[in-house]
């Protein structure tokens, strides 16, 4: 970290600091996350594809980075949500020079360097976050003195289709063969979604984002999950079309984050971009049916227009307490539910794991009759 670096925002603002990670210049949409811990899970969340992430917590990296070879009981990486860092860049205030933890294998600086991701530290992240909150998210660029490349400065996050980068190209199978089968349509899924479906005793078939209804039904699923992912849901036209067929056929379905927006669009509602999104581990949401308030983990920049649901067959399940945005849906007649937050949590909290149990109940109660 002996070289200068700076973050240049689209509005002309410049935040100077020191470079770490890989010395390269990148552009992306600048966003902030308010979580205090869980940077390995956060940085590997595919929903951050195409974005430069600012952590609001002042000190990052103190517990280092664990081994990616450390697996859970299902054979999935225990401390990561995908196979690589998904953000285009990282902005922090204080990068910890000391990393200490029983499972620490490398420092955050080393990890970013290995994965060719640039970072800037010694940035006034409080001022940066205030600017994003006031003016909304915008494109930004990390420029490093040691950089040898000049990437495409005309990158347009809103119109970019990230699906080929975050989805898989062919079916992948998890779990025991004789277990009830869930098709997971992968628009950028986190490992923890797979982990929680396996925890419930399901077998998971992970399919590409643009799989047709025929390709989904060819696996004779007991239910379908639409995953989280990056970007504007409108871009996922093939997924929306498949989701509309899932609704039409009354297939037990759970939508998560981007999957929530895709189901809403498939049902006739509209989505819009939020001013600065919801990204953190302390977002309060109210279950309108149980009247319980839950602390949720979130990462999304788009939401569902509440008024547009009036002419659909969906009703609001959850609402965000801070801004009253839609945080979950239930179909009025069919076994279809969706949430805007992350019930799988990771890095936490786990207040909302019961959403998976509700999905399991829907699967049990609505057996799919195949032709």
Secondary structure as the mmCIF struct_conf table of DSSP 4:
data_model
#
loop_
_struct_conf.conf_type_id
_struct_conf.id
_struct_conf.beg_label_comp_id
_struct_conf.beg_label_asym_id
_struct_conf.beg_label_seq_id
_struct_conf.end_label_comp_id
_struct_conf.end_label_asym_id
_struct_conf.end_label_seq_id
BEND BEND1 UNK A 3 UNK A 3
STRN STRN1 UNK A 4 UNK A 9
TURN_TY1_P TURN_TY1_P1 UNK A 10 UNK A 11
BEND BEND2 UNK A 12 UNK A 12
STRN STRN2 UNK A 14 UNK A 21
BEND BEND3 UNK A 22 UNK A 22
STRN STRN3 UNK A 26 UNK A 33
BEND BEND4 UNK A 36 UNK A 37
HELX_RH_AL_P HELX_RH_AL_P1 UNK A 39 UNK A 43
TURN_TY1_P TURN_TY1_P2 UNK A 44 UNK A 44
HELX_RH_3T_P HELX_RH_3T_P1 UNK A 46 UNK A 48
TURN_TY1_P TURN_TY1_P3 UNK A 49 UNK A 50
STRN STRN4 UNK A 51 UNK A 55
BEND BEND5 UNK A 57 UNK A 58
STRN STRN5 UNK A 59 UNK A 60
TURN_TY1_P TURN_TY1_P4 UNK A 62 UNK A 63
STRN STRN6 UNK A 65 UNK A 66
TURN_TY1_P TURN_TY1_P5 UNK A 68 UNK A 69
STRN STRN7 UNK A 71 UNK A 71
TURN_TY1_P TURN_TY1_P6 UNK A 73 UNK A 74
BEND BEND6 UNK A 75 UNK A 76
STRN STRN8 UNK A 77 UNK A 77
TURN_TY1_P TURN_TY1_P7 UNK A 78 UNK A 79
BEND BEND7 UNK A 81 UNK A 84
BEND BEND8 UNK A 88 UNK A 88
STRN STRN9 UNK A 89 UNK A 91
BEND BEND9 UNK A 93 UNK A 93
STRN STRN10 UNK A 94 UNK A 95
BEND BEND10 UNK A 97 UNK A 97
TURN_TY1_P TURN_TY1_P8 UNK A 102 UNK A 103
STRN STRN11 UNK A 104 UNK A 106
HELX_RH_AL_P HELX_RH_AL_P2 UNK A 108 UNK A 114
TURN_TY1_P TURN_TY1_P9 UNK A 115 UNK A 116
STRN STRN12 UNK A 118 UNK A 121
BEND BEND11 UNK A 122 UNK A 122
HELX_RH_AL_P HELX_RH_AL_P3 UNK A 125 UNK A 135
STRN STRN13 UNK A 138 UNK A 144
TURN_TY1_P TURN_TY1_P10 UNK A 145 UNK A 146
TURN_TY1_P TURN_TY1_P11 UNK A 153 UNK A 154
TURN_TY1_P TURN_TY1_P12 UNK A 157 UNK A 159
HELX_RH_AL_P HELX_RH_AL_P4 UNK A 163 UNK A 166
BEND BEND12 UNK A 167 UNK A 167
BEND BEND13 UNK A 169 UNK A 170
STRN STRN14 UNK A 172 UNK A 174
BEND BEND14 UNK A 175 UNK A 175
TURN_TY1_P TURN_TY1_P13 UNK A 177 UNK A 178
BEND BEND15 UNK A 179 UNK A 179
HELX_LH_PP_P HELX_LH_PP_P1 UNK A 180 UNK A 180
STRN STRN15 UNK A 181 UNK A 186
BEND BEND16 UNK A 187 UNK A 188
HELX_RH_AL_P HELX_RH_AL_P5 UNK A 191 UNK A 199
TURN_TY1_P TURN_TY1_P14 UNK A 200 UNK A 201
STRN STRN16 UNK A 203 UNK A 208
TURN_TY1_P TURN_TY1_P15 UNK A 209 UNK A 210
HELX_RH_AL_P HELX_RH_AL_P6 UNK A 213 UNK A 217
TURN_TY1_P TURN_TY1_P16 UNK A 218 UNK A 219
BEND BEND17 UNK A 222 UNK A 222
STRN STRN17 UNK A 223 UNK A 226
BEND BEND18 UNK A 230 UNK A 231
HELX_RH_3T_P HELX_RH_3T_P2 UNK A 233 UNK A 235
HELX_RH_AL_P HELX_RH_AL_P7 UNK A 237 UNK A 248
TURN_TY1_P TURN_TY1_P17 UNK A 249 UNK A 250
STRN STRN18 UNK A 253 UNK A 256
TURN_TY1_P TURN_TY1_P18 UNK A 257 UNK A 257
HELX_RH_AL_P HELX_RH_AL_P8 UNK A 258 UNK A 266
TURN_TY1_P TURN_TY1_P19 UNK A 267 UNK A 268
STRN STRN19 UNK A 271 UNK A 287
TURN_TY1_P TURN_TY1_P20 UNK A 288 UNK A 290
STRN STRN20 UNK A 293 UNK A 304
HELX_RH_3T_P HELX_RH_3T_P3 UNK A 306 UNK A 311
BEND BEND19 UNK A 312 UNK A 313
STRN STRN21 UNK A 314 UNK A 320
TURN_TY1_P TURN_TY1_P21 UNK A 321 UNK A 323
STRN STRN22 UNK A 326 UNK A 331
BEND BEND20 UNK A 332 UNK A 335
STRN STRN23 UNK A 336 UNK A 339
BEND BEND21 UNK A 340 UNK A 341
STRN STRN24 UNK A 342 UNK A 342
TURN_TY1_P TURN_TY1_P22 UNK A 343 UNK A 344
BEND BEND22 UNK A 346 UNK A 348
TURN_TY1_P TURN_TY1_P23 UNK A 351 UNK A 353
HELX_RH_AL_P HELX_RH_AL_P9 UNK A 354 UNK A 365
BEND BEND23 UNK A 366 UNK A 366
#
